[in-house]
Amino acid sequence: MTIKSYFPELSDVFKPVPSHIPQVFVPSGTVTINGTAKILPIENEEILDIFSKKRILRLITSHLTPEEKKEVVFLKIKPDPKILCYGVGISIMKLRGGHTEGGYSVIIPEERG
């Protein structure tokens, strides 16, 4: 039995793949950021200062009642300076050469942290 016999209405969708085209698995690109996070209440001075400067941020919290504000928290995330990457900006042909070819790291400069 073939797939076409099970789904005759989709017979024009299922096309054979030529055998001369190699079917090679290439993992998808990833970016891994480690760091530390703090849980901050919505009434935190730092949060209030940030939200007062941007209209879109004010709109997010403007509809909250005082009771709801007690239940809302924000995460302040400070990333570690080293970011691990795999396969981002690397050609597929290079990744096909070996899976270890795509890994690298990026350091965030101190003035940006």
LINUR-V276450 format. One record per run of one state. SS is the DSSP state (~ for helix, > for strand, _ for the rest). FROM is the first residue (numbers start at 1). LEN is the number of residues. If there is no record, write none. Layout:
BEGIN
((SS FROM LEN) (SS FROM LEN))
END
This chain:
BEGIN
((_ 1 2) (~ 3 4) (_ 7 1) (~ 8 3) (_ 11 19) (> 30 12) (_ 42 3) (~ 45 9) (_ 54 1) (~ 55 8) (_ 63 3) (~ 66 6) (_ 72 1) (> 73 14) (_ 87 5) (~ 92 6) (_ 98 1) (~ 99 4) (> 103 5) (_ 108 2) (~ 110 3) (_ 113 1))
END
